[in-house]
């Protein structure tokens, strides 16, 4: 797979606009762990290797455990995530898959048990933002760095 082109260089103004939204998300008061969770899950759903790689590394850098990071893709099957995280993951999936499923009432009811209206708007804005990044990176085939190839023991 070859990159198509560097979208940030092709349209710096577009990049700046999305980056400004990203900066807002990082400073809006949401818990960093929750931001990591929704970014990683949305990126997995969208098949964005560039963003999955980045958000795994960021979560690891911020001290989240390997197990917590690794099981995001199978969160429903793991008791590792608390009720707030599970509500956030379910909401992330519903919002990310909006074209296929709409946003059902059940995920909304669940997220409202754990987050205020303001927090739900901020969370939904964060989900929308990572979905924009995913669409840019997937569309233009952004390449993540290869840190090291797997080595069999």
Secondary structure, 3 states (H helix, E strand, C coil): CCCCCCHHHHCHHHHHHHHHHHHHHHHCCCCHHHHHHHHHHHHHHCCCHHHHHHHHHHHHHCCCCHHHHHCHHHHHHCCCCCHHHHHHHHHHHHHHCHHHHCCCHHHHHHHHHHCCHHHHHHHHHHHHHHHHHHHHHHHCCCCCCCCCCCCCC
